[in-house]
Amino acid sequence: MNKSISFQSVLQAKRISTDLVKQFWFQHSFLTWQWWFLLGIAFLPWIFWYLWVADKRRLFELLTFAAFLDGCSLLFDTIGINEGAWFYPIQLYWSFDPPLVPVDITAIPVLFVIIYQLCERWWPFLLTTTLAALVSSFVFEPFFVNIGIYKLFYWKYIYSFPIYIMMVMTARAFTLFVKQKIQTQSRTN
């Protein structure tokens, strides 16, 4: 017979799960070399990009593109974790959701914002994005698995490849749309 699950039972299970994640983080993640690596990934790419690469005249446009990618990365990461496709044993902070925030809001956006900045036409942008998606899917993701930060369950690297491309191409289309709207509006004023 199916027994109905109460909301109170769900809350209790969530509290137990949160306590276990917190304990695991303090015992196996916090201050490990992988944790320090994630801390570096959280800040250094943005600093590098801003100081040496960013076109300051296009900063709003570039940050719009990056913010769109941030949102997409966080969304897809949350879905993948909640669906049980992967998890991150090593996390920067135990209560971040999704746990790999440094990659979602730094590594992925910075890589692709550099491409966006350098490739102003669609065709070179698509080719370069495809190459970066290949490297991200088949080099960076396996690297994170090998160093114990990323744990795959039923997910395959090949699944990530088209998602990177789709996400980045959509971010470009969205950014160019916003840019055009702003330019049109500023001309009419």
Backbone as JSON, one array per atom type, in Angstrom:
{
  "sequence": "MNKSISFQSVLQAKRISTDLVKQFWFQHSFLTWQWWFLLGIAFLPWIFWYLWVADKRRLFELLTFAAFLDGCSLLFDTIGINEGAWFYPIQLYWSFDPPLVPVDITAIPVLFVIIYQLCERWWPFLLTTTLAALVSSFVFEPFFVNIGIYKLFYWKYIYSFPIYIMMVMTARAFTLFVKQKIQTQSRTN",
  "N": [[0.84, -1.17, 0.0], [0.55, 2.24, -0.79], [2.04, 4.69, 1.08], [1.41, 7.91, 2.18], [3.69, 10.6, 2.0], [4.71, 12.88, 4.37], [5.09, 16.47, 4.53], [6.63, 17.21, 6.64], [8.26, 14.97, 6.99], [9.82, 15.19, 4.7], [11.18, 17.58, 5.23], [12.64, 16.81, 7.5], [14.31, 14.82, 6.4], [15.73, 16.45, 4.66], [17.1, 18.11, 6.48], [18.76, 16.21, 7.7], [20.25, 15.38, 5.48], [21.51, 17.83, 4.82], [23.09, 18.22, 7.12], [24.81, 16.0, 6.88], [26.16, 16.63, 4.46], [27.44, 18.98, 5.23], [29.14, 18.04, 7.32], [30.71, 16.24, 5.82], [31.94, 18.06, 4.08], [33.55, 19.62, 5.86], [35.26, 17.59, 6.77], [36.41, 16.41, 4.45], [36.79, 18.2, 2.34], [37.19, 21.03, 2.8], [39.92, 23.2, 2.86], [41.59, 21.41, 1.52], [43.93, 20.6, -1.14], [42.49, 20.63, -3.49], [40.36, 22.25, -2.78], [41.64, 24.72, -2.45], [42.42, 25.07, -5.07], [39.89, 25.36, -6.32], [39.17, 27.75, -5.06], [41.01, 29.5, -6.21], [40.13, 29.33, -8.89], [37.72, 30.57, -8.59], [38.23, 33.33, -8.5], [40.61, 34.22, -9.87], [40.46, 33.9, -12.82], [38.59, 35.95, -13.55], [39.9, 38.24, -12.67], [42.26, 38.16, -14.21], [41.07, 38.34, -16.78], [39.77, 40.87, -16.64], [41.93, 42.66, -16.15], [43.77, 42.2, -18.28], [42.55, 41.41, -20.67], [39.87, 42.24, -21.15], [37.79, 44.36, -23.06], [37.31, 47.43, -22.2], [35.59, 49.37, -23.18], [33.44, 47.96, -24.06], [32.33, 46.82, -21.87], [29.78, 46.58, -20.54], [28.3, 45.12, -22.44], [29.89, 42.77, -22.63], [29.77, 41.8, -20.01], [27.05, 41.36, -19.83], [26.75, 39.21, -21.58], [28.35, 37.34, -20.19], [26.92, 37.16, -17.77], [24.53, 36.01, -18.63], [25.5, 33.51, -19.38], [26.4, 32.67, -16.86], [23.94, 32.32, -15.52], [22.77, 30.28, -17.11], [24.67, 28.2, -16.78], [24.52, 27.74, -14.0], [21.83, 26.94, -13.83], [21.75, 24.57, -15.5], [23.62, 23.03, -14.12], [22.4, 22.72, -11.61], [20.11, 21.28, -12.37], [21.34, 18.92, -13.36], [22.58, 17.91, -11.02], [20.36, 17.56, -9.31], [18.97, 15.66, -10.76], [20.59, 13.52, -10.44], [22.74, 13.01, -12.12], [25.37, 13.8, -11.83], [27.77, 14.79, -9.3], [29.52, 16.85, -6.88], [32.11, 16.08, -5.01], [34.12, 17.64, -3.83], [33.86, 20.87, -2.74], [33.64, 24.44, -2.81], [32.25, 25.78, -0.8], [30.11, 24.38, 1.59], [27.34, 24.94, 1.51], [26.75, 26.01, -0.95], [24.7, 26.07, -3.77], [24.17, 25.39, -6.98], [26.95, 23.19, -6.17], [29.42, 23.65, -7.55], [30.1, 26.37, -7.96], [32.38, 28.1, -8.55], [33.23, 27.23, -11.12], [30.89, 27.43, -12.6], [30.24, 30.19, -12.47], [32.56, 31.47, -13.12], [34.85, 30.09, -14.53], [33.64, 28.93, -16.9], [32.07, 31.17, -17.96], [34.17, 33.13, -18.29], [35.99, 31.94, -20.11], [34.35, 31.75, -22.41], [33.52, 34.39, -22.74], [35.81, 35.66, -23.51], [36.13, 34.54, -26.04], [33.79, 35.54, -27.2], [34.36, 38.27, -27.16], [36.57, 38.41, -28.89], [35.75, 37.33, -31.32], [33.87, 38.71, -33.54], [32.12, 38.18, -35.65], [29.6, 35.79, -36.64], [30.34, 33.23, -37.78], [33.21, 32.74, -37.25], [32.94, 32.86, -34.5], [31.24, 30.67, -33.92], [32.87, 28.51, -34.76], [35.11, 28.78, -33.05], [33.85, 28.59, -30.58], [32.91, 25.96, -30.75], [35.32, 24.54, -30.74], [36.25, 25.29, -28.16], [34.18, 24.17, -26.65], [34.63, 21.47, -27.16], [37.14, 21.14, -25.9], [36.41, 21.85, -23.27], [34.53, 19.83, -22.69], [35.94, 17.4, -23.12], [38.48, 17.6, -22.07], [38.72, 19.43, -19.82], [36.51, 18.61, -18.16], [37.06, 15.76, -17.75], [39.51, 16.15, -16.42], [38.67, 17.41, -14.01], [37.22, 15.27, -12.96], [39.3, 13.4, -12.59], [40.84, 14.64, -10.6], [39.17, 14.5, -8.48], [37.13, 16.34, -7.97], [34.79, 16.34, -9.38], [32.18, 14.1, -9.89], [30.88, 11.68, -11.89], [27.79, 10.08, -12.57], [25.59, 8.84, -14.3], [26.06, 10.47, -16.41], [27.68, 11.42, -19.44], [30.66, 12.61, -21.01], [30.29, 13.44, -23.65], [27.68, 14.33, -23.69], [27.78, 16.88, -22.64], [28.99, 18.45, -24.55], [27.23, 19.42, -26.81], [25.58, 20.97, -25.23], [27.17, 23.0, -24.15], [27.71, 24.4, -26.54], [25.1, 25.14, -27.4], [24.29, 26.71, -25.21], [26.17, 28.83, -25.24], [25.82, 29.92, -27.81], [23.18, 30.77, -27.6], [23.49, 32.64, -25.57], [25.03, 34.53, -26.92], [23.22, 35.36, -28.96], [21.18, 36.43, -27.36], [22.59, 38.52, -26.07], [23.37, 40.14, -28.25], [20.84, 40.86, -29.12], [19.92, 42.4, -26.91], [21.87, 44.4, -26.98], [21.3, 45.57, -29.49], [18.7, 46.54, -28.98], [19.23, 48.46, -27.01], [20.87, 50.2, -28.44], [19.08, 51.05, -30.44], [17.14, 52.27, -28.86], [18.66, 54.34, -27.71], [19.22, 55.88, -29.96], [16.72, 56.87, -30.63], [16.17, 58.56, -28.57]],
  "CA": [[0.0, 0.0, 0.0], [1.3, 3.49, -0.83], [1.87, 5.54, 2.25], [1.66, 9.31, 1.84], [4.84, 11.19, 2.68], [4.36, 14.21, 4.88], [6.07, 17.53, 4.32], [7.52, 17.15, 7.8], [9.25, 13.93, 6.7], [10.74, 15.74, 3.7], [12.03, 18.55, 5.95], [13.55, 16.06, 8.36], [15.31, 14.22, 5.53], [16.56, 17.56, 4.16], [18.0, 18.5, 7.57], [19.76, 15.14, 7.84], [21.11, 15.49, 4.3], [22.33, 19.04, 4.97], [24.09, 17.94, 8.16], [25.81, 15.08, 6.32], [26.95, 17.38, 3.48], [28.28, 19.91, 6.0], [30.19, 17.25, 7.97], [31.6, 15.75, 4.77], [32.72, 19.2, 3.59], [34.59, 19.94, 6.85], [36.2, 16.48, 6.91], [37.05, 15.93, 3.22], [36.89, 19.19, 1.28], [37.7, 22.31, 3.27], [41.36, 23.41, 2.94], [42.39, 20.46, 0.73], [44.53, 21.29, -2.28], [41.43, 20.85, -4.47], [39.59, 23.4, -2.29], [42.43, 25.89, -2.8], [42.32, 25.16, -6.53], [38.58, 25.96, -6.6], [39.21, 29.14, -4.61], [41.71, 30.23, -7.27], [39.26, 29.39, -10.05], [36.62, 31.49, -8.3], [38.58, 34.74, -8.64], [41.73, 34.55, -10.77], [40.1, 34.15, -14.22], [37.96, 37.26, -13.72], [40.94, 39.26, -12.49], [43.06, 38.09, -15.43], [40.28, 38.86, -17.9], [39.54, 42.31, -16.5], [43.17, 43.43, -16.23], [44.57, 42.02, -19.48], [41.83, 41.02, -21.88], [38.57, 42.9, -21.33], [37.63, 45.62, -23.78], [36.58, 48.23, -21.23], [34.55, 50.13, -23.88], [32.31, 47.05, -24.28], [32.18, 46.1, -20.61], [28.38, 46.22, -20.29], [27.95, 44.05, -23.39], [30.61, 41.56, -22.26], [29.23, 41.31, -18.73], [25.7, 40.83, -20.13], [27.0, 37.88, -22.14], [28.84, 36.49, -19.1], [25.83, 36.94, -16.8], [23.62, 35.04, -19.23], [26.17, 32.2, -19.24], [26.34, 32.32, -15.43], [22.6, 31.8, -15.24], [22.61, 28.98, -17.8], [25.53, 27.21, -16.13], [23.93, 27.41, -12.7], [20.6, 26.2, -14.07], [22.05, 23.22, -15.97], [24.31, 22.33, -13.04], [21.38, 22.37, -10.61], [19.3, 20.19, -12.92], [22.15, 17.7, -13.4], [22.76, 17.39, -9.66], [19.06, 17.1, -8.81], [18.6, 14.45, -11.5], [21.51, 12.45, -10.08], [23.68, 12.74, -13.22], [26.71, 14.04, -11.31], [27.87, 15.51, -8.02], [30.83, 17.42, -6.62], [32.58, 15.75, -3.66], [34.9, 18.78, -3.32], [33.11, 22.1, -2.97], [34.23, 25.62, -2.19], [31.51, 25.98, 0.45], [29.16, 23.29, 1.68], [25.94, 25.27, 1.25], [26.53, 26.52, -2.31], [23.82, 25.23, -4.57], [24.94, 24.16, -7.09], [28.23, 23.22, -5.46], [30.61, 24.04, -8.31], [29.92, 27.78, -8.31], [33.54, 28.72, -9.23], [33.27, 26.9, -12.53], [29.66, 27.94, -13.21], [30.19, 31.65, -12.6], [33.86, 32.04, -13.46], [35.63, 29.42, -15.59], [32.87, 28.84, -18.15], [31.83, 32.5, -18.56], [35.39, 33.83, -18.71], [36.47, 31.31, -21.34], [33.51, 32.08, -23.56], [33.46, 35.85, -22.94], [37.01, 35.99, -24.3], [35.79, 34.18, -27.42], [32.79, 36.52, -27.64], [35.04, 39.54, -27.38], [37.52, 38.35, -30.0], [35.09, 36.89, -32.57], [32.69, 39.56, -33.7], [31.21, 37.61, -36.63], [29.0, 34.53, -36.19], [31.04, 32.01, -38.21], [34.39, 32.48, -36.4], [32.47, 32.62, -33.13], [30.76, 29.29, -33.85], [34.02, 27.6, -34.85], [35.91, 28.88, -31.82], [33.01, 28.05, -29.5], [32.9, 24.51, -30.9], [36.62, 24.08, -30.25], [36.26, 25.46, -26.7], [33.25, 23.18, -26.1], [35.35, 20.19, -27.2], [38.15, 21.15, -24.83], [35.7, 21.84, -21.98], [33.88, 18.53, -22.48], [36.8, 16.22, -23.19], [39.73, 17.83, -21.36], [38.49, 20.01, -18.5], [35.64, 17.76, -17.34], [37.82, 14.6, -17.25], [40.5, 16.63, -15.44], [37.98, 17.58, -12.73], [36.92, 13.93, -12.46], [40.56, 12.78, -12.15], [41.34, 15.23, -9.35], [38.2, 14.22, -7.43], [36.18, 17.43, -7.72], [33.59, 16.07, -10.17], [31.86, 12.68, -9.9], [29.81, 11.37, -12.83], [27.01, 8.87, -12.33], [25.22, 8.33, -15.62], [26.41, 11.49, -17.4], [28.84, 11.18, -20.3], [31.26, 13.87, -21.48], [29.72, 13.81, -24.95], [26.42, 15.05, -23.48], [28.09, 18.28, -22.32], [29.47, 19.15, -25.74], [26.22, 20.26, -27.46], [25.0, 21.91, -24.26], [28.05, 24.19, -24.16], [27.5, 25.15, -27.79], [23.76, 25.73, -27.36], [24.28, 27.72, -24.17], [26.98, 29.96, -25.66], [25.19, 30.55, -28.96], [22.0, 31.47, -27.08], [23.99, 33.82, -24.85], [25.43, 35.52, -27.94], [22.0, 35.89, -29.58], [20.53, 37.27, -26.35], [23.41, 39.73, -25.86], [23.25, 40.99, -29.44], [19.48, 41.4, -29.09], [19.92, 43.47, -25.9], [22.72, 45.48, -27.52], [20.54, 46.24, -30.54], [17.6, 47.28, -28.35], [19.81, 49.63, -26.33], [21.3, 51.14, -29.48], [17.87, 51.61, -31.04], [16.53, 53.18, -27.88], [19.5, 55.53, -27.53], [19.08, 56.68, -31.17], [15.41, 57.53, -30.63], [16.11, 59.55, -27.49]],
  "C": [[0.9, 1.24, 0.0], [0.99, 4.34, 0.37], [2.25, 6.97, 1.84], [2.83, 9.84, 2.67], [4.47, 12.59, 3.12], [5.47, 15.21, 4.57], [7.08, 17.54, 5.45], [8.62, 16.1, 7.6], [10.29, 14.43, 5.7], [11.7, 16.72, 4.37], [13.06, 17.85, 6.83], [14.67, 15.42, 7.53], [16.26, 15.29, 4.99], [17.55, 18.0, 5.23], [19.12, 17.48, 7.76], [20.76, 15.22, 6.69], [22.05, 16.7, 4.41], [23.41, 18.84, 6.01], [25.19, 17.02, 7.65], [26.73, 15.8, 5.33], [27.92, 18.31, 4.21], [29.43, 19.16, 6.68], [31.2, 16.74, 6.95], [32.51, 16.87, 4.28], [33.85, 19.54, 4.55], [35.66, 18.84, 6.92], [37.01, 16.18, 5.64], [37.28, 16.99, 2.14], [37.62, 20.45, 1.72], [39.22, 22.27, 3.49], [42.23, 22.32, 2.29], [43.0, 21.21, -0.44], [43.48, 21.54, -3.37], [40.58, 22.05, -4.08], [40.33, 24.69, -2.65], [42.4, 26.13, -4.31], [40.99, 25.81, -6.93], [38.53, 27.43, -6.17], [39.91, 30.02, -5.66], [40.85, 30.39, -8.51], [38.13, 30.4, -9.84], [36.95, 32.94, -8.61], [39.61, 35.05, -9.74], [41.33, 34.74, -12.24], [39.46, 35.51, -14.46], [38.99, 38.38, -13.6], [41.82, 39.32, -13.74], [42.31, 38.74, -16.59], [40.14, 40.38, -17.81], [40.82, 43.12, -16.71], [43.84, 43.36, -17.6], [43.79, 41.75, -20.76], [40.61, 41.9, -22.16], [38.68, 44.21, -22.1], [36.73, 46.49, -22.91], [35.45, 49.05, -21.88], [33.3, 49.28, -24.07], [31.95, 46.3, -23.0], [30.74, 45.68, -20.33], [27.95, 45.05, -21.16], [28.61, 42.73, -22.97], [30.08, 40.96, -20.97], [27.8, 40.8, -18.89], [25.82, 39.41, -20.65], [27.41, 36.91, -21.02], [27.73, 36.18, -18.09], [24.82, 35.93, -17.34], [24.21, 33.63, -19.11], [26.18, 31.73, -17.79], [25.01, 31.65, -15.11], [22.36, 30.44, -15.86], [23.42, 27.89, -17.11], [24.96, 26.77, -14.79], [22.66, 26.58, -12.86], [20.89, 24.76, -14.48], [22.75, 22.4, -14.89], [23.32, 21.86, -11.98], [20.52, 21.21, -11.1], [20.08, 18.88, -12.92], [22.35, 17.07, -12.03], [21.45, 16.81, -9.14], [18.57, 15.85, -9.51], [19.54, 13.28, -11.21], [22.5, 12.09, -11.18], [25.12, 12.88, -12.76], [26.63, 14.7, -9.95], [29.31, 15.99, -7.86], [31.26, 17.1, -5.19], [33.38, 16.89, -3.03], [34.17, 20.05, -3.73], [33.8, 23.25, -2.27], [33.56, 25.92, -0.86], [30.36, 25.0, 0.48], [27.73, 23.68, 1.33], [25.7, 25.9, -0.12], [25.65, 25.54, -3.07], [23.61, 25.9, -5.91], [26.35, 24.31, -6.5], [29.43, 23.73, -6.24], [30.48, 25.47, -8.83], [31.15, 28.38, -8.99], [33.61, 28.42, -10.72], [32.06, 27.51, -13.24], [29.69, 29.45, -13.43], [31.53, 32.29, -12.95], [34.48, 31.34, -14.66], [34.88, 29.37, -16.92], [32.62, 30.23, -18.74], [33.09, 33.21, -19.04], [35.95, 33.24, -20.0], [35.67, 31.8, -22.54], [33.36, 33.59, -23.78], [34.69, 36.32, -23.71], [36.74, 35.68, -25.78], [34.79, 35.19, -27.99], [33.45, 37.85, -27.99], [35.9, 39.52, -28.64], [36.88, 38.0, -31.35], [33.79, 37.66, -32.76], [31.69, 39.03, -34.72], [30.77, 36.22, -36.17], [29.85, 33.31, -36.56], [32.31, 31.76, -37.4], [34.0, 32.2, -34.93], [32.0, 31.18, -32.96], [31.92, 28.3, -33.89], [34.83, 27.6, -33.56], [35.15, 28.33, -30.62], [32.99, 26.53, -29.56], [34.22, 23.91, -30.39], [36.69, 24.17, -28.73], [35.31, 24.47, -26.02], [33.88, 21.78, -26.11], [36.36, 20.08, -26.07], [37.47, 21.08, -23.46], [35.13, 20.46, -21.68], [34.86, 17.38, -22.33], [38.18, 16.4, -22.56], [39.45, 18.32, -19.94], [37.61, 19.12, -17.62], [36.36, 16.49, -16.87], [38.89, 14.99, -16.23], [39.85, 16.78, -14.07], [37.56, 16.24, -12.12], [38.19, 13.31, -11.88], [41.1, 13.37, -10.85], [40.3, 15.16, -8.23], [37.21, 15.32, -7.13], [34.81, 17.11, -8.31], [33.38, 14.57, -10.22], [30.66, 12.45, -10.81], [29.1, 10.09, -12.41], [26.58, 8.28, -13.67], [25.53, 9.32, -16.74], [27.65, 11.08, -18.18], [29.36, 12.52, -20.8], [30.64, 14.36, -22.78], [28.41, 14.58, -24.79], [26.66, 16.54, -23.24], [28.4, 19.09, -23.57], [28.38, 20.0, -26.42], [25.58, 21.28, -26.51], [25.84, 23.17, -24.18], [27.77, 25.04, -25.39], [26.15, 25.86, -27.76], [23.71, 26.9, -26.37], [25.01, 28.99, -24.64], [26.35, 30.67, -26.86], [23.93, 31.32, -28.54], [22.42, 32.73, -26.34], [24.4, 34.91, -25.83], [24.19, 36.16, -28.57], [21.28, 36.83, -28.61], [21.28, 38.59, -26.18], [23.3, 40.67, -27.04], [21.86, 41.61, -29.54], [19.39, 42.58, -28.12], [20.72, 44.66, -26.4], [21.97, 46.28, -28.58], [19.4, 47.08, -29.97], [18.11, 48.55, -27.68], [20.24, 50.66, -27.37], [20.11, 51.8, -30.16], [17.22, 52.63, -30.12], [17.35, 54.46, -27.72], [19.43, 56.44, -28.77], [17.76, 57.45, -31.19], [15.3, 58.59, -29.56], [16.9, 60.75, -27.82]]
}
